[in-house]
Amino acid sequence: MYGLSELPGGLRVVTATLPHLASVSVGIWVNTGGRHETARENGAAHFIEHMLFKGTRRRSAARISQDVEGIGGYLNAFTDEEHTCFYSRAVASRLPELLDVLCDMFLESKFAPTEISKERDVILEEQAMYRDQPAELVHDLLNQVQFPEHPLGRPVIGSARSVRGLRRQDLLGFFERRYISGSIVIAAAGNLTHANLLTEVDRWVRRFRPGANPPAEPAPATPEKPRWLLHSKKTEQTHIALGFRTASRQDERRYALRLLNVLLGENMSSRLFQTIREEHGLAYNIQSTGTSWSDCGDLVISAGLEDAQLEKALKLILKEVQRLVDRAPGRGELSRARDYALGQADLSLEGSEQMMMWLGEQVLGFGRVIPPEETRARIAAVQPADIRRVARDFLNPSRLSLALVSPRTSDRGLGPLLESWAGR
């Protein structure tokens, strides 16, 4: 079902053959994102993502879209902390056209000065849009608190100052250093064969610049006490993001952490949802989300609520966190969480695009495709004591950070509240 090849120069090609599907999805993945930038370069990877849609020697920006959408396809891209991906989807017979457009964008983009100037304004508007969304802004602020003076603490989209300062030579220099064959994976899934994709890639492989993947700046040390940041803003609600520094994607504890997150706040059956919304009616929605990077990770609890209820909500949240530290979950509760996680994993691989995304993340993150059966077995092996163990490892005050976007103008009371939990 899976195929993985490394070509001369280090470029890797990975496929999943799904003959029952009518579609194929293909993506060019780069092991580069926001955490690979200096402070001055902040936003460069995201800016480059935009620029690769703005025209090549063969195609205008309009024709890039037309050549995919005109065959019934779909074209998009994203940039996160560690990865950038340019991807497309269409019926399987259109694979050559999809790859032609993607490789043309990746290898022949012009970075025209007039287009850079226009796209800079587009990105500044994108930044303004996110600043107007407190539920988005609070997560950028949490990263700033969790990773001060580090690339992981800066927004992937950059700041207004850094984006205004990026010039054509900066973007080209960053692209030439990091978008190289040793950092690249071409992933495809759907009604295709591995040999078929290798044949198509062979037309392009020699045009990718050779080179090894440059390392990222290591994650900073975990702080020794809780930290918090209040951003005062005229909003109807106070938005909170409460984070704990956790484990990297390589850490064997990630399987227990996955289930801990389900128990804590991933769905409507979770402890936080039942306590904060169902029992006390303090928030329309509350959730927890786990993220892992190459050398660290975090677990973030987020909610929007009436400012007058902030202290009460925080105390209840920390009470639920402490309950996981103090007592292992019952086997019935853990079994339900396990079944949910396994079901979500299966559903996440249903389509060609979802499978392609998973393949790219697997190869860039682990250097191989970890079979779903292996992951299922590791999740199935997690015991209640393992949940309590990782809770004790990670859900502690030294790893706690809090960010708020709120109409309140003072953080008075937050310090004593967090410190009282720290001294429990």
C-alpha positions in Angstrom: 0.0 0.0 0.0 2.8 2.4 0.9 6.0 3.2 -1.1 9.0 5.3 -0.1 12.0 6.1 -2.2 15.0 8.4 -1.7 16.3 9.9 -5.0 19.7 11.3 -5.8 20.2 14.5 -3.9 18.1 13.4 -1.0 14.6 14.2 -2.3 12.1 11.6 -1.0 8.9 10.3 -2.7 6.2 8.6 -0.7 2.9 7.2 -1.9 -0.2 5.4 -0.7 -2.1 3.4 -3.3 -5.9 3.6 -2.9 -7.3 2.0 -6.0 -10.9 2.3 -4.8 -10.7 6.1 -5.1 -11.3 8.2 -8.2 -8.9 11.0 -7.0 -5.3 11.6 -6.4 -3.7 14.2 -4.1 -0.1 15.2 -4.4 2.0 17.6 -2.3 5.5 19.1 -2.2 6.5 19.2 1.4 9.4 21.2 2.8 10.9 20.7 6.2 10.9 24.5 6.7 8.5 26.8 8.7 8.4 29.6 11.1 10.8 28.1 13.6 13.6 28.1 11.0 13.6 31.9 10.8 15.6 34.5 12.6 13.7 37.4 14.2 14.5 39.6 11.1 13.2 36.8 8.8 10.0 36.2 10.8 7.2 35.5 8.3 9.6 34.6 5.4 8.3 31.0 4.9 4.7 32.2 4.9 5.6 35.0 2.5 7.3 32.5 0.1 4.2 30.3 0.3 2.2 33.2 -1.1 4.8 34.1 -3.7 4.8 30.7 -5.3 1.3 31.3 -6.5 2.1 34.7 -8.1 3.6 33.6 -11.4 6.4 31.5 -13.1 8.2 31.8 -16.3 5.5 29.8 -18.0 2.4 30.7 -16.1 0.8 33.9 -14.8 -0.9 33.8 -11.3 -4.2 33.4 -13.1 -3.0 30.5 -15.2 -1.7 28.6 -12.2 -5.2 28.5 -10.8 -6.8 27.9 -14.2 -4.5 25.0 -15.1 -5.7 23.1 -11.9 -9.3 24.3 -11.6 -9.8 24.0 -15.3 -9.4 20.2 -15.0 -11.7 20.0 -12.0 -8.9 20.2 -9.4 -8.1 22.0 -6.3 -4.8 23.9 -5.3 -3.7 25.2 -1.9 -0.8 25.5 0.5 0.0 26.1 4.2 2.9 27.0 6.4 3.3 26.0 10.0 6.1 26.1 12.6 8.1 23.3 11.0 6.6 22.5 7.5 5.4 24.1 4.3 3.3 22.2 1.9 2.0 23.0 -1.6 -0.7 20.5 -2.7 -3.4 19.7 -5.2 -6.1 17.2 -5.9 -8.0 16.1 -9.0 -9.2 12.9 -10.7 -6.3 10.4 -10.8 -5.8 10.6 -14.6 -4.7 14.3 -14.1 -1.7 13.5 -11.9 0.8 14.6 -14.6 -0.9 18.0 -14.9 -1.0 18.5 -11.1 2.6 17.7 -10.7 3.6 19.9 -13.6 1.9 22.9 -12.0 3.3 22.2 -8.5 6.9 21.7 -9.7 6.6 24.8 -12.0 5.5 26.9 -9.0 8.2 25.5 -6.8 11.1 25.7 -9.3 10.3 28.6 -11.6 8.5 31.2 -9.5 9.7 34.7 -10.5 9.3 36.6 -7.2 8.5 39.7 -9.3 9.1 42.9 -7.3 5.6 44.3 -8.2 4.0 41.0 -7.0 6.1 41.1 -3.8 4.9 44.6 -3.0 1.2 43.6 -3.6 1.5 40.4 -1.6 3.1 42.2 1.3 -0.1 44.3 1.6 -2.2 41.1 1.4 -0.2 39.6 4.2 -0.5 42.7 6.3 -4.3 42.5 5.9 -4.2 38.8 6.8 -2.4 39.8 10.0 -5.0 42.4 10.8 -7.7 39.8 10.2 -6.2 37.5 12.8 -5.6 40.4 15.3 -9.4 41.1 15.1 -10.1 37.5 16.1 -9.4 37.1 19.8 -9.7 33.3 19.7 -6.8 33.3 17.2 -4.8 36.1 18.8 -4.7 34.4 22.2 -2.8 31.4 20.8 -0.1 33.6 19.3 0.2 35.3 22.7 0.5 31.9 24.4 3.3 30.9 22.1 5.1 34.2 23.0 4.8 33.3 26.7 5.8 29.7 26.3 8.8 30.3 24.0 10.1 33.8 24.8 12.8 35.1 22.4 12.6 31.9 20.3 11.2 31.3 16.8 8.4 29.1 18.2 7.2 32.1 20.2 6.8 34.3 17.1 3.7 34.1 14.7 4.3 32.0 11.6 2.7 34.8 9.6 5.3 37.3 10.9 4.8 40.7 12.5 3.8 43.9 10.6 7.4 45.1 11.2 9.2 42.0 10.0 7.0 41.6 6.9 7.5 45.2 5.9 11.2 44.7 6.3 11.5 41.6 4.0 12.9 42.4 0.6 13.2 40.3 -2.5 16.8 39.3 -1.8 15.7 38.2 1.7 13.0 35.9 0.4 15.3 34.5 -2.4 18.1 33.9 0.1 15.8 32.1 2.5 14.4 30.0 -0.3 17.8 29.0 -1.7 19.1 28.0 1.8 16.2 25.9 2.9 14.0 24.7 0.0 16.5 22.1 -1.1 16.3 18.4 -1.9 17.3 17.1 1.5 14.4 19.0 3.0 11.8 18.0 0.5 9.2 15.1 0.3 6.8 14.6 -2.6 3.8 12.8 -1.2 0.9 11.4 -3.1 -2.1 9.3 -2.3 -5.1 7.9 -4.3 -5.6 5.9 -7.4 -1.9 5.7 -8.5 1.1 3.5 -8.1 4.5 4.3 -6.6 6.2 3.6 -9.9 3.8 5.9 -11.7 4.7 8.8 -9.4 8.4 8.1 -9.7 8.2 8.3 -13.5 6.5 11.7 -13.2 9.0 13.0 -10.6 11.9 11.9 -12.7 11.2 14.7 -15.2 11.9 17.2 -12.4 14.2 15.7 -9.8 17.5 17.1 -11.3 16.1 20.6 -11.1 15.8 20.6 -7.3 18.8 22.2 -5.6 20.8 19.5 -3.7 21.7 20.0 -0.1 21.2 18.7 3.5 18.4 19.9 5.8 19.7 22.7 8.0 18.8 22.2 11.7 16.4 24.4 13.6 17.3 26.3 16.8 16.7 24.0 19.7 13.6 24.6 21.8 14.3 26.7 24.9 14.4 25.2 28.4 11.1 24.7 30.3 10.5 27.6 32.7 10.6 27.0 36.4 7.3 28.7 37.4 4.0 29.7 35.9 3.9 32.6 33.5 1.1 34.7 32.1 0.3 37.5 29.7 -2.8 39.8 29.5 -3.6 41.6 26.3 -6.3 44.2 27.0 -8.8 44.6 24.2 -12.4 45.6 23.9 -14.1 42.2 23.5 -17.4 40.7 24.5 -15.6 37.8 26.2 -12.3 37.0 27.8 -10.4 34.4 25.7 -7.9 32.2 27.5 -5.2 29.8 26.3 -3.6 27.8 29.1 -0.7 25.7 28.0 1.6 23.1 29.3 4.9 22.3 27.7 4.9 18.6 26.8 6.8 16.0 24.7 8.2 15.9 21.2 6.8 13.7 18.4 9.7 11.3 19.0 8.8 10.8 22.7 7.4 7.4 23.6 5.0 9.1 26.0 3.1 10.6 23.1 0.6 7.7 23.0 -0.4 8.2 26.6 -0.5 12.0 26.0 -2.9 11.5 23.1 -5.3 9.7 25.3 -4.8 12.2 28.2 -5.9 14.9 25.8 -9.0 13.1 24.9 -9.9 12.6 28.5 -9.2 16.2 29.4 -10.8 18.3 26.7 -10.8 17.0 23.1 -14.5 16.2 22.8 -17.9 16.7 24.4 -17.4 13.7 26.6 -14.3 15.2 28.1 -13.9 16.2 31.7 -13.5 19.9 30.9 -16.5 20.1 28.6 -18.7 18.3 31.1 -17.5 20.5 34.0 -17.1 23.9 32.5 -20.1 23.9 30.0 -22.5 21.2 31.1 -22.2 21.5 34.9 -21.4 25.2 35.4 -22.5 26.8 32.1 -19.4 29.0 32.0 -18.5 28.7 28.3 -20.1 27.7 25.0 -17.1 25.7 24.2 -13.9 24.6 25.9 -11.3 22.2 24.4 -7.8 21.0 24.8 -5.4 20.4 21.9 -2.1 18.6 21.8 0.7 19.6 19.4 4.2 18.0 19.0 7.2 19.3 17.2 10.6 17.8 16.5 12.0 18.5 20.0 9.1 19.7 22.2 5.3 20.0 22.3 2.4 21.5 24.2 -1.1 20.8 25.4 -3.3 23.9 25.3 -6.7 24.4 26.9 -8.7 27.2 25.3 -12.1 28.9 25.9 -14.1 32.1 25.6 -16.2 33.2 28.6 -17.6 36.1 30.5 -14.8 38.1 32.2 -16.5 38.0 35.6 -16.3 34.2 35.5 -12.6 34.0 34.7 -11.3 33.2 38.1 -14.0 30.6 38.7 -13.3 29.0 35.4 -9.5 28.9 35.9 -9.9 27.2 39.3 -12.2 24.6 37.8 -9.9 24.0 34.9 -6.9 23.5 37.2 -9.0 21.3 39.5 -9.6 19.0 36.5 -5.9 19.1 35.6 -5.0 18.2 39.2 -7.5 15.3 39.2 -5.5 13.7 36.3 -2.3 14.1 38.3 -3.7 12.7 41.5 -5.7 9.7 40.2 -5.5 7.4 37.3 -8.6 7.3 35.2 -11.0 4.3 35.4 -10.7 1.6 32.9 -14.2 2.3 31.4 -13.4 6.0 30.9 -10.0 5.1 29.4 -11.6 2.5 27.1 -14.0 5.1 25.7 -11.2 7.6 25.2 -9.1 4.9 23.4 -12.0 4.0 21.1 -12.6 7.6 20.2 -8.9 8.2 19.4 -8.7 5.0 17.3 -11.9 6.0 15.5 -10.7 9.5 14.8 -7.4 8.1 13.4 -9.3 5.8 11.0 -11.6 8.6 9.8 -8.7 11.0 9.3 -7.3 8.7 6.5 -10.5 8.2 4.5 -9.7 10.5 1.5 -6.8 10.9 -0.8 -6.0 14.4 0.6 -6.1 13.3 4.2 -3.8 10.3 3.4 -1.4 12.5 1.5 -1.2 14.9 4.4 -0.5 12.0 6.8 2.2 10.6 4.5 4.1 14.0 4.3 3.9 14.5 8.1 5.1 10.9 8.7 8.2 11.1 6.4 9.2 14.6 7.5 8.5 13.8 11.2 9.8 10.3 11.5 11.8 9.5 8.3 9.4 6.6 7.6 5.8 5.7 7.3 4.6 4.3 10.6 1.8 1.8 9.7 -1.5 2.7 11.3 -1.6 -0.8 12.8 1.6 0.0 14.8 0.1 3.2 16.1 -3.2 1.5 17.0 -1.3 -1.2 19.0 0.7 1.4 20.9 -2.5 3.3 21.8 -4.3 0.1 22.8 -1.4 -0.7 25.1 -1.8 2.5 27.2 -2.9 1.7 30.8 -4.5 4.0 33.4 -1.2 4.2 35.3 0.5 5.5 32.1 -2.1 8.4 31.9 -1.3 9.4 35.5 2.4 9.1 34.9 2.4 11.5 31.9 0.1 13.8 33.8 2.6 14.0 36.6 5.4 14.5 34.1 3.8 17.4 32.2 0.8 18.9 34.0 2.8 20.7 36.6 3.3 24.4 37.5 6.8 24.7 36.0 5.4 24.0 32.6 2.3 26.2 32.8 1.7 29.4 30.8 -1.4 31.4 30.4 -2.4 34.0 27.8 -5.6 36.1 27.9 -7.3 38.5 25.5 -9.7 40.4 27.7 -11.6 43.6 28.3 -10.0 43.7 31.8 -7.0 46.1 32.1 -5.2 44.5 35.1 -3.9 41.0 35.7 -4.2 41.4 39.4 -5.3 38.2 41.0 -4.0 35.9 38.2 -0.6 35.6 39.8 -1.9 34.5 43.2 -4.4 32.1 41.6 -1.7 30.3 39.5 0.8 30.4 42.3 -1.7 28.9 44.8 -2.1 26.0 42.4 1.7 25.8 42.1 2.0 25.5 45.9 -0.8 23.0 46.2 
